[in-house]
Amino acid sequence: MNNAESIEKTIRDTLVNQIAMKQVEFLELDEDLTLDSLSQAELRVFIAGEYDVPTDIVALPVAATETLEALISHIQNATTTAA
């Protein structure tokens, strides 16, 4: 099972290193990520590969990617449901 701290670290590292969003290092969990459409797509591809959860717009709505908190919660719920 993926715990929140592990998911947060992985997502932050991915956003900083692969999607080039250096400001993510300083964001609080409830602050808006302000992802553009390309970053949104790259993040969805990463999440699908890393956590083996569906990331189409229905399974992972935009609201679930607006903050780190929402994203972590969504991944935890999806991986718990799939287990």
N, C-alpha and C positions, 0 to 999 in steps of 0.2 A: 504494500500500500504506500502511496505517496503522501508524505506529510506536508503541511503548508509551508514550512521553512525550506524544505527541499525544492518544492515547486517554485517558490518565490525566487530562490537563488538561480535555478535553472532558467526561468523566464527572464529575470533581469540580465543574466549573462548573455542569453540569446539576443535580447533586444539591444544590448550594448555592443556586442562583438559581431553579430551577424547582420543585424538590421541597422546598425550605426546610430543608435539613439542614446548618446552619452548622457542626456539629461535624466534618464531612467534611474541612474545610480542615486539620484537625489530626491526622487519622488516618494511621497508617502504612499501607503497601500491604497488609500481612498482618493488619490489625486488622478485626474483625467490623463490618460496616456496620449491623447490626441494623435492617433495613428492615421496616416494617410492611407489611401486604398492599396498601394503597393506594400506598405509595411503590414497592413492588415492581412493581405494575402500571404506574405512571407511568414507571418506569425502562425496563421492557420496551417500552413504546410508543416512548419516545425512541430506544432502541437499534435497534429495527426501522426507524424512519425515518432515523436518522443513518447507520447502517452497512449497511442493507439485508440483515440476517440474520434468520432465523426466531427468534422469541422465545417460542414456545409452551413449555409446561412440559417437553416432551420434548426439544426442541431447545436450550433454555436452562434446565437444571435449577436449582432453588433453590441448590444448592451452588455453582454458577457465579456467583451474585450475592452470596455471603456476604462477600467481601472485594474490594477494588479489584484486587488481584493476580489473583484468580481470574477476575474480570470482564474485565480487560484481556486475559488469556491466551485466554479463550473468544472474545472479539471478534477477536483476531488470528488464531486458528485458523479461525474461521468465514469471515473475509474472505479468508484465504489459500486455503482450500478452494474457495470460490466463484469465485475468480479463474481 
